[in-house]
């Protein structure tokens, strides 16, 4: 997540936000634990609060958090397909990936009651498309990590999957999912339901800023994913999902 006005190490220069979160500021947020805040300005503001949140980050980010005056927390997380770095001189010095969050049965909860399993895909690609104008054949190799994630956890009740920032495909397919990739990833991880993210906030790439949700609906229809299982929500909108609900393919 990035809550600052600019998607940049500096809030003076860099791509400026196209849309805004609804009534959110780091000083007023109820966040107490987070795993996916990505920008320094937001973290600095969160750490100024009387009750600062715990922040979990991949291995290799310790020096970054020491510079912020905080201690790093490491947790196990899942692989993704993207380059890494906080600046131009530290590419591929840290890990990059997504997160799996599993509910834990509390006292008084029956052992047979379902516990939520959630997948956060973060910022990731799915395959490498060699042409900027052609999505490529079905035989193109894909990142195997997502099927492995689906097999290891046996599927997820809910997933957050990137759907934007994909054009031109020849240069961005390795790091960002187009909706066609997002749908394939959804199937690989065996998600029951998902929301598309990583779109509509900044104009960073050449596809129309509101195109990703439209293509997502088209790609879901192509493979028979029923309406409502994988879509998007409005900024500030709250959606609820029933962990025990059974969804058909």
NULOFI-818291 format. One record per residue: residue in three letters; residue number from 1; z, y, x of N, C-alpha, C in turn. Coordinates in steps of 0.05 Angstrom, whole numbers, padded with zeros to 5 digits, always signed. Layout:
% NULOFI-818291
  residu  num     n_w     n_v     n_u    ca_w    ca_v    ca_u     c_w     c_v     c_u
     ALA  NUM       Z       Y       X       Z       Y       X       Z       Y       X
...
END
This chain:
% NULOFI-818291
  residu  num     n_w     n_v     n_u    ca_w    ca_v    ca_u     c_w     c_v     c_u
     UNK    1  +00000  -00024  +00017  +00000  +00000  +00000  +00000  +00025  +00018
     UNK    2  -00014  +00045  +00008  -00014  +00071  +00022  -00008  +00092  +00000
     UNK    3  +00014  +00107  +00003  +00021  +00127  -00017  +00016  +00155  -00008
     UNK    4  +00007  +00159  +00017  +00001  +00186  +00026  -00025  +00197  +00015
     UNK    5  -00030  +00223  +00019  -00054  +00235  +00009  -00079  +00227  +00025
     UNK    6  -00075  +00221  +00051  -00098  +00214  +00067  -00094  +00186  +00079
     UNK    7  -00116  +00171  +00080  -00117  +00144  +00092  -00122  +00147  +00122
     UNK    8  -00101  +00155  +00137  -00105  +00163  +00165  -00078  +00164  +00178
     UNK    9  -00077  +00160  +00205  -00051  +00164  +00219  -00041  +00192  +00216
     UNK   10  -00059  +00211  +00211  -00051  +00239  +00208  -00056  +00248  +00179
     UNK   11  -00038  +00265  +00168  -00042  +00276  +00141  -00057  +00303  +00142
     UNK   12  -00068  +00309  +00166  -00084  +00334  +00169  -00114  +00328  +00166
     UNK   13  -00122  +00305  +00178  -00150  +00297  +00176  -00152  +00268  +00166
     UNK   14  -00176  +00260  +00157  -00180  +00233  +00148  -00187  +00233  +00118
     UNK   15  -00197  +00210  +00108  -00205  +00209  +00080  -00183  +00216  +00060
     UNK   16  -00189  +00234  +00042  -00169  +00243  +00023  -00170  +00227  -00003
     UNK   17  -00148  +00223  -00015  -00145  +00207  -00039  -00164  +00215  -00061
     UNK   18  -00177  +00196  -00074  -00195  +00201  -00097  -00179  +00201  -00123
     UNK   19  -00161  +00182  -00125  -00143  +00180  -00148  -00115  +00179  -00139
     UNK   20  -00096  +00183  -00157  -00068  +00185  -00149  -00051  +00165  -00165
     UNK   21  -00028  +00156  -00153  -00009  +00140  -00168  +00003  +00157  -00190
     UNK   22  +00013  +00144  -00211  +00024  +00158  -00233  +00054  +00164  -00228
     UNK   23  +00060  +00190  -00224  +00088  +00200  -00221  +00103  +00185  -00199
     UNK   24  +00089  +00177  -00177  +00103  +00163  -00156  +00107  +00181  -00132
     UNK   25  +00131  +00182  -00121  +00136  +00194  -00095  +00155  +00176  -00080
     UNK   26  +00153  +00174  -00054  +00171  +00157  -00039  +00200  +00164  -00043
     UNK   27  +00206  +00190  -00048  +00234  +00198  -00051  +00246  +00188  -00077
     UNK   28  +00229  +00184  -00098  +00239  +00176  -00124  +00235  +00147  -00130
     UNK   29  +00220  +00133  -00113  +00214  +00105  -00118  +00239  +00087  -00117
     UNK   30  +00240  +00067  -00135  +00263  +00049  -00135  +00260  +00027  -00114
     UNK   31  +00240  +00028  -00096  +00234  +00007  -00077  +00259  +00002  -00060
     UNK   32  +00268  -00023  -00058  +00290  -00031  -00040  +00281  -00051  -00019
     UNK   33  +00260  -00066  -00024  +00248  -00084  -00005  +00218  -00083  -00007
     UNK   34  +00204  -00082  +00015  +00175  -00080  +00014  +00163  -00095  +00037
     UNK   35  +00139  -00106  +00032  +00125  -00120  +00054  +00098  -00108  +00060
     UNK   36  +00089  -00089  +00045  +00061  -00082  +00047  +00055  -00052  +00049
     UNK   37  +00075  -00035  +00054  +00070  -00007  +00059  +00055  -00004  +00085
     UNK   38  +00033  +00011  +00086  +00016  +00011  +00109  +00015  +00038  +00124
     UNK   39  +00026  +00060  +00112  +00023  +00085  +00126  +00049  +00097  +00136
     UNK   40  +00048  +00110  +00159  +00071  +00119  +00173  +00086  +00141  +00156
     UNK   41  +00071  +00159  +00144  +00083  +00181  +00129  +00101  +00170  +00107
     UNK   42  +00091  +00151  +00092  +00106  +00139  +00070  +00131  +00125  +00080
     UNK   43  +00128  +00110  +00102  +00152  +00096  +00114  +00173  +00116  +00123
     UNK   44  +00165  +00137  +00136  +00184  +00157  +00145  +00199  +00170  +00121
     UNK   45  +00185  +00175  +00099  +00198  +00186  +00076  +00217  +00166  +00063
     UNK   46  +00209  +00140  +00062  +00226  +00120  +00051  +00252  +00116  +00067
     UNK   47  +00249  +00118  +00094  +00272  +00114  +00111  +00292  +00137  +00110
     UNK   48  +00284  +00160  +00099  +00302  +00183  +00097  +00320  +00181  +00073
     UNK   49  +00314  +00162  +00055  +00331  +00159  +00031  +00359  +00148  +00038
     UNK   50  +00379  +00154  +00021  +00406  +00145  +00027  +00407  +00114  +00029
     UNK   51  +00391  +00100  +00013  +00390  +00071  +00014  +00361  +00063  +00021
     UNK   52  +00356  +00063  +00047  +00329  +00057  +00056  +00321  +00028  +00050
     UNK   53  +00296  +00022  +00045  +00288  -00005  +00039  +00287  -00023  +00064
     UNK   54  +00289  -00049  +00060  +00283  -00068  +00081  +00252  -00071  +00082
     UNK   55  +00241  -00070  +00106  +00212  -00073  +00109  +00206  -00098  +00125
     UNK   56  +00190  -00115  +00114  +00182  -00139  +00128  +00153  -00136  +00138
     UNK   57  +00149  -00143  +00163  +00122  -00138  +00175  +00115  -00162  +00193
     UNK   58  +00089  -00166  +00198  +00080  -00188  +00214  +00089  -00185  +00243
     UNK   59  +00090  -00208  +00257  +00097  -00208  +00286  +00078  -00190  +00301
     UNK   60  +00089  -00175  +00320  +00072  -00157  +00337  +00075  -00128  +00330
     UNK   61  +00090  -00122  +00307  +00093  -00095  +00299  +00120  -00083  +00307
     UNK   62  +00135  -00097  +00324  +00162  -00088  +00331  +00162  -00060  +00343
     UNK   63  +00144  -00055  +00363  +00144  -00029  +00376  +00137  -00007  +00357
     UNK   64  +00120  -00012  +00338  +00113  +00008  +00318  +00138  +00017  +00302
     UNK   65  +00154  -00003  +00293  +00178  +00003  +00278  +00200  +00015  +00295
     UNK   66  +00201  +00007  +00320  +00220  +00020  +00339  +00214  +00049  +00341
     UNK   67  +00188  +00056  +00343  +00181  +00084  +00345  +00189  +00100  +00320
     UNK   68  +00191  +00086  +00297  +00201  +00099  +00273  +00231  +00099  +00271
     UNK   69  +00244  +00087  +00291  +00273  +00086  +00292  +00285  +00064  +00275
     UNK   70  +00269  +00044  +00268  +00279  +00022  +00251  +00275  -00005  +00265
     UNK   71  +00290  -00024  +00256  +00288  -00051  +00266  +00268  -00067  +00250
     UNK   72  +00252  -00082  +00264  +00231  -00098  +00251  +00243  -00124  +00238
     UNK   73  +00232  -00132  +00215  +00239  -00157  +00202  +00213  -00174  +00202
     UNK   74  +00214  -00198  +00211  +00191  -00216  +00211  +00194  -00237  +00189
     UNK   75  +00173  -00242  +00174  +00173  -00264  +00155  +00147  -00279  +00158
     UNK   76  +00147  -00303  +00148  +00122  -00319  +00148  +00102  -00307  +00128
     UNK   77  +00078  -00304  +00137  +00058  -00294  +00118  +00032  -00309  +00122
     UNK   78  +00012  -00303  +00106  -00013  -00319  +00105  -00036  -00304  +00119
     UNK   79  -00054  -00319  +00131  -00076  -00306  +00146  -00097  -00293  +00128
     UNK   80  -00110  -00273  +00139  -00132  -00260  +00126  -00155  -00256  +00146
     UNK   81  -00176  -00243  +00138  -00199  -00239  +00156  -00204  -00209  +00159
     UNK   82  -00194  -00197  +00181  -00196  -00168  +00185  -00189  -00162  +00214
     UNK   83  -00197  -00139  +00224  -00187  -00130  +00250  -00159  -00118  +00246
     UNK   84  -00145  -00113  +00268  -00118  -00102  +00266  -00116  -00077  +00284
     UNK   85  -00095  -00061  +00279  -00090  -00038  +00296  -00080  -00014  +00280
     UNK   86  -00062  +00001  +00292  -00052  +00026  +00280  -00067  +00050  +00291
     UNK   87  -00083  +00046  +00312  -00098  +00068  +00324  -00124  +00057  +00337
     UNK   88  -00137  +00073  +00354  -00162  +00064  +00366  -00158  +00049  +00392
     UNK   89  -00134  +00048  +00402  -00130  +00034  +00428  -00113  +00009  +00425
     UNK   90  -00108  -00001  +00401  -00091  -00025  +00398  -00104  -00045  +00380
     UNK   91  -00130  -00048  +00381  -00144  -00067  +00364  -00136  -00096  +00372
     UNK   92  -00131  -00112  +00352  -00125  -00141  +00356  -00100  -00146  +00373
     UNK   93  -00081  -00127  +00372  -00056  -00131  +00386  -00034  -00142  +00367
     UNK   94  -00038  -00141  +00341  -00019  -00150  +00322  -00032  -00170  +00303
     UNK   95  -00016  -00183  +00286  -00026  -00201  +00266  -00035  -00186  +00241
     UNK   96  -00051  -00199  +00225  -00060  -00187  +00199  -00061  -00209  +00179
     UNK   97  -00053  -00203  +00154  -00055  -00224  +00134  -00045  -00215  +00107
     UNK   98  -00040  -00234  +00090  -00030  -00229  +00063  -00002  -00240  +00061
     UNK   99  +00009  -00241  +00036  +00036  -00250  +00032  +00038  -00269  +00008
     UNK  100  +00056  -00288  +00010  +00063  -00305  -00012  +00092  -00300  -00020
     UNK  101  +00097  -00295  -00045  +00124  -00290  -00055  +00130  -00312  -00076
     UNK  102  +00152  -00326  -00071  +00160  -00348  -00089  +00187  -00342  -00101
     UNK  103  +00189  -00346  -00127  +00215  -00342  -00141  +00234  -00364  -00133
     UNK  104  +00260  -00358  -00133  +00281  -00377  -00126  +00299  -00380  -00150
     UNK  105  +00304  -00405  -00157  +00321  -00410  -00181  +00349  -00399  -00177
     UNK  106  +00358  -00383  -00196  +00385  -00372  -00195  +00405  -00390  -00209
     UNK  107  +00430  -00384  -00206  +00451  -00400  -00218  +00448  -00399  -00249
     UNK  108  +00449  -00422  -00261  +00445  -00423  -00290  +00417  -00428  -00298
     UNK  109  +00398  -00428  -00279  +00370  -00433  -00285  +00364  -00462  -00282
     UNK  110  +00351  -00474  -00301  +00345  -00502  -00300  +00326  -00509  -00277
     UNK  111  +00330  -00531  -00264  +00313  -00539  -00241  +00284  -00543  -00249
     UNK  112  +00280  -00550  -00275  +00252  -00555  -00283  +00238  -00530  -00294
     UNK  113  +00252  -00507  -00294  +00239  -00483  -00304  +00220  -00472  -00282
     UNK  114  +00197  -00463  -00290  +00177  -00454  -00270  +00187  -00429  -00255
     UNK  115  +00182  -00428  -00229  +00188  -00405  -00213  +00162  -00392  -00205
     UNK  116  +00162  -00366  -00207  +00137  -00351  -00202  +00128  -00354  -00173
     UNK  117  +00101  -00358  -00169  +00089  -00358  -00143  +00067  -00336  -00144
     UNK  118  +00069  -00317  -00126  +00051  -00294  -00126  +00038  -00292  -00098
     UNK  119  +00012  -00286  -00099  -00003  -00283  -00074  -00013  -00254  -00073
     UNK  120  -00008  -00241  -00050  -00018  -00214  -00045  -00038  -00216  -00022
     UNK  121  -00064  -00212  -00028  -00085  -00217  -00008  -00087  -00195  +00013
     UNK  122  -00076  -00171  +00007  -00078  -00149  +00026  -00107  -00140  +00029
     UNK  123  -00114  -00132  +00053  -00141  -00122  +00059  -00155  -00143  +00075
     UNK  124  -00175  -00156  +00063  -00187  -00179  +00076  -00217  -00182  +00068
     UNK  125  -00232  -00195  +00086  -00258  -00204  +00080  -00257  -00234  +00073
     UNK  126  -00280  -00245  +00066  -00281  -00273  +00058  -00303  -00288  +00074
     UNK  127  -00325  -00275  +00080  -00347  -00287  +00095  -00362  -00266  +00110
     UNK  128  -00383  -00273  +00124  -00399  -00254  +00139  -00427  -00255  +00129
     UNK  129  -00436  -00233  +00117  -00463  -00231  +00106  -00480  -00216  +00126
     UNK  130  -00502  -00228  +00136  -00517  -00216  +00158  -00535  -00193  +00150
     UNK  131  -00540  -00188  +00124  -00558  -00167  +00116  -00544  -00147  +00099
     UNK  132  -00551  -00122  +00102  -00539  -00101  +00086  -00549  -00100  +00057
     UNK  133  -00572  -00112  +00052  -00583  -00111  +00025  -00583  -00138  +00010
     UNK  134  -00575  -00159  +00024  -00576  -00186  +00012  -00548  -00198  +00013
     UNK  135  -00538  -00208  -00009  -00512  -00220  -00010  -00511  -00246  +00005
     UNK  136  -00534  -00257  +00012  -00534  -00282  +00028  -00533  -00307  +00011
     UNK  137  -00542  -00329  +00022  -00543  -00354  +00007  -00515  -00367  +00004
     UNK  138  -00513  -00386  -00014  -00488  -00400  -00018  -00479  -00416  +00006
     UNK  139  -00498  -00421  +00024  -00491  -00437  +00048  -00478  -00421  +00070
     UNK  140  -00475  -00395  +00067  -00461  -00379  +00088  -00433  -00389  +00091
     UNK  141  -00423  -00391  +00116  -00396  -00401  +00121  -00376  -00380  +00110
     UNK  142  -00353  -00390  +00101  -00332  -00373  +00091  -00306  -00378  +00106
     UNK  143  -00288  -00359  +00105  -00262  -00362  +00118  -00247  -00386  +00104
     UNK  144  -00239  -00406  +00120  -00226  -00430  +00108  -00197  -00425  +00100
     UNK  145  -00185  -00403  +00108  -00157  -00399  +00104  -00148  -00399  +00075
     UNK  146  -00166  -00390  +00058  -00158  -00386  +00030  -00156  -00413  +00015
     UNK  147  -00174  -00431  +00021  -00171  -00458  +00009  -00146  -00472  +00020
     UNK  148  -00140  -00467  +00045  -00115  -00479  +00056  -00090  -00467  +00043
     UNK  149  -00091  -00441  +00037  -00069  -00429  +00023  -00065  -00441  -00005
     UNK  150  -00088  -00444  -00019  -00086  -00456  -00046  -00076  -00484  -00045
     UNK  151  -00084  -00500  -00025  -00074  -00527  -00023  -00045  -00529  -00016
     UNK  152  -00036  -00512  +00002  -00008  -00512  +00011  +00011  -00505  -00011
     UNK  153  +00004  -00484  -00026  +00023  -00475  -00047  +00016  -00487  -00075
     UNK  154  -00006  -00501  -00077  -00013  -00513  -00102  -00021  -00494  -00124
     UNK  155  -00030  -00470  -00116  -00038  -00450  -00135  -00017  -00429  -00140
     UNK  156  -00025  -00408  -00154  -00007  -00385  -00158  -00009  -00376  -00187
     UNK  157  +00014  -00367  -00197  +00015  -00356  -00224  +00000  -00329  -00226
     UNK  158  +00002  -00314  -00204  -00010  -00288  -00204  -00019  -00281  -00176
     UNK  159  -00041  -00267  -00173  -00051  -00258  -00147  -00062  -00230  -00148
     UNK  160  -00060  -00216  -00126  -00072  -00190  -00122  -00093  -00192  -00101
     UNK  161  -00118  -00187  -00108  -00141  -00194  -00092  -00158  -00169  -00088
     UNK  162  -00167  -00162  -00064  -00184  -00138  -00060  -00211  -00142  -00071
     UNK  163  -00223  -00121  -00083  -00250  -00123  -00095  -00268  -00100  -00086
     UNK  164  -00259  -00081  -00070  -00276  -00058  -00063  -00278  -00053  -00033
     UNK  165  -00293  -00032  -00027  -00298  -00024  +00001  -00317  -00042  +00015
     UNK  166  -00338  -00051  +00002  -00355  -00073  +00012  -00383  -00065  +00021
     UNK  167  -00391  -00041  +00018  -00419  -00033  +00024  -00420  -00012  +00046
     UNK  168  -00438  -00016  +00066  -00459  -00037  +00068  -00448  -00064  +00076
     UNK  169  -00459  -00085  +00064  -00449  -00112  +00068  -00452  -00121  +00097
     UNK  170  -00474  -00113  +00110  -00479  -00122  +00137  -00457  -00115  +00157
     UNK  171  -00443  -00093  +00152  -00422  -00085  +00170  -00394  -00089  +00159
     UNK  172  -00391  -00091  +00133  -00364  -00092  +00121  -00357  -00119  +00108
     UNK  173  -00375  -00137  +00106  -00369  -00163  +00094  -00348  -00178  +00109
     UNK  174  -00346  -00174  +00136  -00327  -00189  +00152  -00298  -00180  +00146
     UNK  175  -00294  -00156  +00135  -00267  -00145  +00132  -00260  -00138  +00103
     UNK  176  -00280  -00136  +00085  -00274  -00129  +00057  -00289  -00147  +00038
     UNK  177  -00276  -00155  +00017  -00288  -00172  -00004  -00305  -00155  -00023
     UNK  178  -00329  -00164  -00029  -00344  -00155  -00052  -00334  -00172  -00076
     UNK  179  -00338  -00164  -00101  -00329  -00179  -00124  -00337  -00209  -00123
     UNK  180  -00361  -00214  -00113  -00370  -00242  -00111  -00351  -00258  -00093
     UNK  181  -00343  -00246  -00071  -00324  -00258  -00053  -00296  -00260  -00065
     UNK  182  -00288  -00240  -00080  -00262  -00239  -00093  -00259  -00262  -00112
     UNK  183  -00280  -00267  -00127  -00279  -00289  -00147  -00277  -00316  -00132
     UNK  184  -00292  -00319  -00110  -00290  -00344  -00095  -00262  -00348  -00083
     UNK  185  -00250  -00326  -00074  -00223  -00327  -00063  -00203  -00335  -00085
     UNK  186  -00207  -00323  -00109  -00190  -00329  -00132  -00190  -00359  -00137
     UNK  187  -00214  -00372  -00136  -00216  -00400  -00141  -00204  -00416  -00118
     UNK  188  -00208  -00407  -00093  -00198  -00421  -00070  -00167  -00423  -00070
     UNK  189  -00154  -00402  -00078  -00124  -00402  -00078  -00113  -00414  -00103
     UNK  190  -00130  -00421  -00122  -00122  -00433  -00147  -00103  -00415  -00163
     UNK  191  -00112  -00390  -00167  -00096  -00371  -00181  -00100  -00374  -00212
     UNK  192  -00079  -00371  -00227  -00082  -00371  -00256  -00092  -00344  -00266
     UNK  193  -00080  -00323  -00255  -00089  -00296  -00263  -00088  -00279  -00238
     UNK  194  -00104  -00257  -00239  -00104  -00239  -00216  -00112  -00211  -00225
     UNK  195  -00105  -00192  -00209  -00114  -00164  -00212  -00129  -00156  -00187
     UNK  196  -00151  -00141  -00191  -00166  -00130  -00168  -00153  -00105  -00157
     UNK  197  -00152  -00103  -00131  -00141  -00079  -00118  -00161  -00071  -00096
     UNK  198  -00153  -00051  -00080  -00169  -00042  -00057  -00195  -00030  -00068
     UNK  199  -00193  -00012  -00087  -00217  +00002  -00098  -00207  +00027  -00112
     UNK  200  -00225  +00047  -00114  -00221  +00071  -00130  -00201  +00092  -00120
     UNK  201  -00189  +00088  -00097  -00170  +00107  -00087  -00182  +00128  -00068
     UNK  202  -00197  +00118  -00049  -00212  +00135  -00031  -00241  +00128  -00031
     UNK  203  -00258  +00147  -00025  -00286  +00142  -00021  -00291  +00136  +00009
     UNK  204  -00289  +00111  +00017  -00291  +00103  +00045  -00318  +00090  +00051
     UNK  205  -00331  +00079  +00030  -00355  +00063  +00035  -00377  +00072  +00015
     UNK  206  -00400  +00060  +00017  -00423  +00071  +00003  -00428  +00061  -00025
     UNK  207  -00413  +00041  -00035  -00417  +00033  -00063  -00405  +00054  -00081
     UNK  208  -00416  +00057  -00106  -00404  +00076  -00125  -00374  +00069  -00129
     UNK  209  -00358  +00090  -00130  -00329  +00086  -00129  -00318  +00070  -00153
     UNK  210  -00332  +00071  -00176  -00323  +00056  -00200  -00339  +00030  -00204
     UNK  211  -00355  +00022  -00185  -00371  -00002  -00188  -00356  -00028  -00186
     UNK  212  -00335  -00031  -00168  -00323  -00057  -00164  -00313  -00071  -00190
     UNK  213  -00299  -00057  -00209  -00290  -00072  -00233  -00314  -00082  -00250
     UNK  214  -00336  -00067  -00250  -00359  -00075  -00266  -00371  -00101  -00254
     UNK  215  -00374  -00101  -00227  -00385  -00125  -00214  -00365  -00148  -00217
     UNK  216  -00339  -00143  -00216  -00320  -00164  -00219  -00323  -00178  -00245
     UNK  217  -00326  -00163  -00267  -00329  -00175  -00293  -00355  -00192  -00294
     UNK  218  -00376  -00183  -00281  -00401  -00198  -00281  -00398  -00224  -00265
     UNK  219  -00385  -00223  -00242  -00381  -00246  -00225  -00362  -00267  -00239
     UNK  220  -00342  -00257  -00252  -00324  -00276  -00267  -00339  -00290  -00289
     UNK  221  -00356  -00276  -00303  -00372  -00288  -00324  -00391  -00309  -00313
     UNK  222  -00402  -00305  -00290  -00421  -00323  -00278  -00409  -00351  -00273
     UNK  223  -00383  -00351  -00266  -00370  -00377  -00259  -00351  -00387  -00281
     UNK  224  -00351  -00373  -00304  -00336  -00382  -00327  -00307  -00375  -00327
     UNK  225  -00299  -00355  -00311  -00271  -00346  -00312  -00267  -00329  -00337
     UNK  226  -00250  -00337  -00355  -00247  -00324  -00380  -00236  -00295  -00378
     UNK  227  -00245  -00278  -00396  -00237  -00250  -00396  -00206  -00248  -00397
     UNK  228  -00195  -00231  -00381  -00166  -00228  -00381  -00152  -00243  -00358
     UNK  229  -00166  -00262  -00346  -00154  -00277  -00324  -00156  -00262  -00297
     UNK  230  -00177  -00247  -00293  -00181  -00233  -00268  -00195  -00206  -00275
     UNK  231  -00179  -00185  -00274  -00190  -00159  -00280  -00176  -00137  -00265
     UNK  232  -00175  -00113  -00276  -00161  -00091  -00263  -00142  -00078  -00284
     UNK  233  -00125  -00060  -00274  -00108  -00045  -00292  -00109  -00016  -00285
     UNK  234  -00100  +00001  -00303  -00100  +00030  -00298  -00078  +00038  -00279
     UNK  235  -00081  +00061  -00267  -00061  +00072  -00249  -00036  +00077  -00264
     UNK  236  -00014  +00065  -00255  +00012  +00068  -00269  +00016  +00049  -00292
     UNK  237  -00004  +00033  -00298  -00001  +00014  -00320  +00016  -00010  -00312
     UNK  238  +00032  -00020  -00330  +00049  -00044  -00325  +00039  -00067  -00341
     UNK  239  +00034  -00090  -00328  +00026  -00114  -00342  +00047  -00136  -00338
     UNK  240  +00051  -00153  -00358  +00069  -00175  -00356  +00054  -00201  -00359
     UNK  241  +00063  -00221  -00343  +00051  -00248  -00344  +00072  -00269  -00349
     UNK  242  +00066  -00288  -00366  +00084  -00310  -00371  +00080  -00332  -00351
     UNK  243  +00100  -00337  -00335  +00097  -00358  -00314  +00092  -00385  -00326
     UNK  244  +00104  -00390  -00350  +00101  -00416  -00362  +00075  -00420  -00378
     UNK  245  +00060  -00399  -00381  +00035  -00401  -00396  +00014  -00418  -00382
     UNK  246  -00001  -00433  -00397  -00022  -00450  -00386  -00049  -00436  -00391
     UNK  247  -00064  -00432  -00370  -00090  -00419  -00372  -00112  -00440  -00367
     UNK  248  -00132  -00439  -00384  -00155  -00456  -00380  -00173  -00445  -00359
     UNK  249  -00189  -00462  -00347  -00208  -00453  -00326  -00228  -00434  -00337
END
